[in-house]
Structures are given as structure tokens and as C-alpha cells.
Amino acid sequence: MQVDFGYKISRLAKDLYDVLTGLDLDDVVVLGHSMGCSVIWNYCDLFGPERLSKLILVDQMPFITSNPTWSEPEKEASGAIFDPQSLYDTINALAGPNGEETTRGFIGGMVTAAISEEEKDWILQCNFRFPRVHAATLLYNHSTQDWRDLIPRINLPTLIVGGRVSLIPWKSQAWIHEQIPGSRLEIFEEKEGGQHFMFIEGWEKFNQIVSDFIG
């Protein structure tokens, strides 16, 4: 069932909590890709490590939208790809009549040149299942969450995966790794499919890394 409300990271984090408690699951390994990492971080902020055993964080920066007063080290650590103006321009385009075309452009910047047209189209069709106006609402909420104070408080075994040529700056993944004691960092090179969807383009290596981490 689709609803017209609740498209916020905090609501998705509560959904995750409700599923785990409803099914009475413990010692769960959770994997989040992109926005999914924000959901995990919000879960940890609200509920701590309850019911979790390990985290897998795939290609998400700590804060998407930069503050004009930031220093270069702050920008690098956050991995921001928007400033306030470009964020509003993007969400307005996504919610507008050319929302699908905006999505095509956005996804086109998330894959390497080596990806097949079939795989790229599959990613797009998955996106289009979600109305663009709701996607814009969720993207705005996602893009205004700052997790830099939460990440250093994570004390679960954590695997961090990024891509060398991803639109998510790889140095922000290195920053996350530096903040979480004992965490493991894997950066996929371009020839390994090291863009935002490395789990599709470099699926064999990705699956092996995840399998080894889970144990």
C-alpha cells in the first residue's frame, strides 16, 4: 500500500525497528546502500545497537549538503555533493513534470561506462516504481541529515564499502572508517565497477567481501 506521508529517514528507521521487534530478531547484520546508511544511522541514534550485531555501510557520505562556511577538511569529511541552492534545484526538478528525466540524469552519474544498458535500465525502472514527488520529499529529508556526530559513537563491527569513482567521494568513506574503531574499509576501483552500484557492476567481489565479513 502506498501512502502520501511518512517519507522521512526517521520513519524508515522506525519501520526497521518495528520489523525486527515484530519478528523478534536478534544479532541481525544490516546492510544499507546509499540512503539505507542514513536509515541505519538514524536507527542507531534512536535505539542504539538493540537487536543488531554488525553493520554494512555501502557508499553514503555523512552529510550531503554543504555549509558555505565550512573549511576544506570539513567538506572533504562530509562528502557533500549539494549546496543549499543545488539541493533545492534538484528536488524541485525531481518533483516536477520532468522528474523521470531528472532521475535518468542522476542515475547516469552513478554508474561506470562499462555497465550494460539492460542493467542501467533495470536500476531506472526500480526508481520509477516510487512516485517522483515522494522521491523528492525523501531526498530532501535525507540530504538535510548530518550524521557526523553519530558515526564516531558506533561500536558495532562495521564494514564500509565505497567506489573510487563514485559520485559519493571516496574520502568520505575513509573518514567514516577512521571514526569507527576496528571497522573495515573496501574501496572498489573503477575497473572493478567502483561507482555507486558496485554491488551490481562488481557483484562477485562485493558478495565475497560481504560473505567474509558476515562470517
C-alpha positions in Angstrom: 0.0 0.0 0.0 1.3 3.4 -0.9 0.7 6.4 1.3 1.2 10.2 0.9 3.0 10.8 4.1 5.9 9.5 6.3 8.7 9.8 3.7 11.4 10.6 6.2 14.5 8.9 7.3 13.3 8.7 10.9 10.1 6.9 9.8 12.1 4.4 7.8 14.3 3.8 10.9 11.3 3.2 13.0 10.0 0.8 10.3 13.2 -1.2 10.6 12.9 -1.3 14.4 9.2 -2.4 14.1 10.2 -5.3 11.7 13.0 -6.5 13.9 10.9 -6.4 17.1 7.8 -7.8 15.3 9.7 -10.8 14.1 11.7 -10.9 17.4 15.0 -11.0 15.5 18.3 -10.6 17.4 22.0 -10.4 16.4 21.0 -9.0 13.0 23.5 -7.9 10.3 22.0 -4.9 8.5 23.3 -3.7 5.1 22.4 -0.2 3.9 23.2 1.2 0.5 23.2 5.0 -0.1 20.1 6.3 1.7 19.9 3.0 3.5 23.0 4.0 5.5 21.1 7.0 6.8 18.3 4.7 7.9 20.9 2.6 9.8 22.5 5.7 11.4 19.1 7.0 12.4 18.2 3.6 13.9 21.4 3.7 15.9 20.7 7.2 17.1 17.2 6.2 18.3 17.7 2.7 19.5 21.5 2.1 19.9 22.7 -1.3 19.0 19.5 -3.0 20.0 19.0 -6.3 18.1 22.0 -5.6 15.8 25.3 -7.4 15.6 27.1 -5.9 12.6 26.7 -3.1 10.1 27.5 -2.9 6.4 27.5 0.7 5.1 27.7 1.0 1.3 28.6 4.3 -0.3 26.9 7.0 1.7 28.5 10.2 2.9 27.9 11.5 6.4 26.2 14.8 5.2 25.1 15.5 1.7 24.6 19.3 1.7 27.5 21.6 2.5 27.5 24.7 4.6 29.1 27.7 2.8 31.2 28.5 5.9 32.9 25.1 6.0 36.6 24.6 5.7 38.0 22.3 3.0 38.7 19.5 5.6 35.0 19.7 6.7 33.8 19.5 3.1 36.0 16.5 2.5 34.9 14.7 5.6 31.2 15.2 4.9 31.5 14.2 1.3 28.8 16.8 0.4 27.7 16.9 -3.2 25.0 19.6 -2.8 25.0 23.1 -1.6 21.6 24.6 -0.4 20.8 26.0 -3.9 21.6 22.9 -5.8 19.7 20.8 -3.4 16.5 22.8 -3.9 17.1 22.9 -7.7 17.4 19.1 -7.7 14.4 18.3 -5.6 12.2 20.8 -7.5 13.2 19.2 -10.8 12.6 15.7 -9.4 9.1 16.6 -8.2 8.3 18.5 -11.4 7.0 17.4 -14.8 10.5 16.3 -15.9 11.1 14.2 -12.8 11.8 11.0 -14.8 14.3 12.8 -17.0 16.0 14.2 -13.9 16.2 10.7 -12.5 17.8 9.4 -15.7 20.5 12.1 -15.4 21.1 11.4 -11.8 21.4 7.6 -12.3 23.6 8.2 -15.3 26.2 9.7 -12.9 26.1 6.7 -10.6 27.4 4.0 -12.9 30.6 3.4 -14.9 30.8 3.4 -18.7 31.1 -0.4 -18.6 27.6 -1.1 -17.3 25.2 -2.7 -19.7 22.1 -0.8 -20.9 20.0 -3.6 -19.6 21.4 -3.2 -16.1 21.2 0.6 -16.2 17.5 0.4 -17.3 16.7 -2.0 -14.5 18.0 0.4 -12.0 15.9 3.2 -13.5 12.8 1.1 -13.6 13.2 0.3 -9.9 13.4 4.0 -9.2 10.3 4.8 -11.2 8.2 2.4 -9.1 8.3 5.2 -6.5 6.4 8.4 -7.5 8.9 11.2 -8.2 7.1 13.7 -5.9 7.6 11.3 -2.9 11.2 10.6 -4.1 11.8 14.4 -3.9 10.4 14.6 -0.4 12.5 11.8 0.8 15.7 13.0 -0.9 15.3 16.4 0.7 14.9 14.9 4.2 17.8 12.6 3.5 20.0 15.4 2.3 19.5 17.5 5.4 20.6 14.9 8.0 24.0 15.3 9.5 25.4 12.1 10.9 28.9 13.3 11.7 28.3 13.3 15.4 26.6 9.9 15.4 29.2 7.9 13.4 32.0 8.1 16.0 29.6 6.6 18.6 29.1 3.4 16.6 30.6 0.5 18.5 29.5 -2.5 16.4 31.7 -4.4 13.9 31.3 -2.4 10.7 32.2 -2.9 7.0 32.4 0.3 4.9 32.3 0.0 1.1 32.9 2.8 -1.4 33.9 3.3 -5.0 36.9 5.2 -6.2 35.0 7.0 -9.0 31.6 7.1 -7.2 29.7 10.3 -7.0 30.0 9.7 -3.3 33.5 10.9 -2.6 35.7 8.0 -1.5 37.5 10.1 1.0 34.2 10.5 3.0 34.2 6.7 3.2 37.7 6.8 4.6 36.6 9.4 7.2 33.8 7.1 8.3 36.3 4.3 8.6 38.6 6.5 10.7 35.7 7.3 13.1 34.6 3.7 13.8 37.3 1.7 15.8 38.1 -1.6 14.2 36.0 -1.0 11.1 36.9 -2.4 7.7 37.1 -0.3 4.6 36.9 -1.6 1.0 37.2 0.8 -2.0 36.3 -0.6 -5.4 38.5 0.7 -8.2 36.9 1.8 -11.5 37.8 -1.4 -13.3 36.0 -3.3 -10.5 32.8 -1.4 -11.0 33.7 1.2 -8.4 30.8 3.5 -8.8 27.6 3.9 -6.7 26.2 0.5 -7.7 29.4 -1.6 -7.2 27.2 -4.4 -5.9 25.8 -4.7 -9.4 28.8 -3.9 -11.5 31.3 -5.7 -9.3 28.9 -8.2 -7.8 31.4 -11.1 -7.4 33.9 -9.2 -5.4 31.1 -7.4 -3.4 29.4 -10.7 -2.5 32.7 -12.2 -1.4 33.5 -9.3 0.8 30.1 -9.3 2.4 30.2 -13.1 2.9 33.6 -12.9 4.6 32.5 -10.1 6.9 29.3 -11.8 8.0 31.3 -15.0 8.7 
